[in-house]
């Protein structure tokens, strides 16, 4: 697809994934409208985007249908990245999670069909699989989410498919597997890689919830952005597609890898009680993404970590000894 002058909306544009996607779309010549309520998003994430004449930003909430109807006029594609993003927070606030994610997507879809939007691409999550023991996780297998976050994402996928089947709206849901990379926040509710990077920079020991044998299919942000661009080009309406590295790693091995790359082997790895809502193993079968989108991950975990750390080192001008 030629993105030059293509009118595109990115929801959650000031967030981790949304801001990276926005930058890439602008680089490809698209006209991007970014929306974010700035609950999780940060204005600093769109500093680069705001320098482009092809970008405009609107502070607003996806739960406000009239706002969306106004913003979506004359738009071709919506990349829906905005969300209530934290599994642990969803356990504490299930109603809030449902309100933002489920009611939010109904508004997105209603606005899109009202205004004849060309395509809606949705950021779903591997959390919909829950702790089903079968590995790797395949799109047609049983889904048993074990957190309100996972339940909400599953409901969103169902609405995406229903709006295609009932209204003919072109929708694609991308099930992300543990995305990491630049602009991911270091906070209690962030991804573990961002948290551990914060620990390493402060010379603090790393903490693992549980025995550390649980595994994740950590996927680098640049591969996720690639998948979104391919989804925009594809003719796969109503599909749900895994987006992962297809290469799981245990949390113990990941922690040791991060300490090795940053030359911080003197730091310790501590274990504590498992968290409610956390799954044991996550591993993506990405054969459908390869077939329908032509998607092939470029980065493995180590390559992604090195690229991420190089970005962090340059961005914050810090002395970080990265072992390649």
Buried (B, 14 or more C-beta within 10 A) or exposed (E): EEBEEBBBBBBBBBBBBBBBBBBBBBEBEBBBBBBBBEEBBBEEBBEBBEEBEBBBBEEBBBBBBEBBBEBBEEBBBBBBBBBBBBBBBBBEBBEEBBBBBBBBBBBBBBBBBEBEBBBBBBBBBBBBBBEBEEBBBBBEEEBBBBBBBBBBBBBBBBBBBBBBEEEEBBBBBBBBBBBBBBBBBBEEBBBBBBBBBBBBBEEEBBBBBBEBEBBBBBBBBBBBBBBBBBBBEBEBBBBBBBBBBBBBBBBBBBBBBBBEBBEBEEBEBEBEEEEEBBBEBBBBBBEBBBEBBEBEBEBBBBBBBBBBBBBBBEEEEEEBEEEE
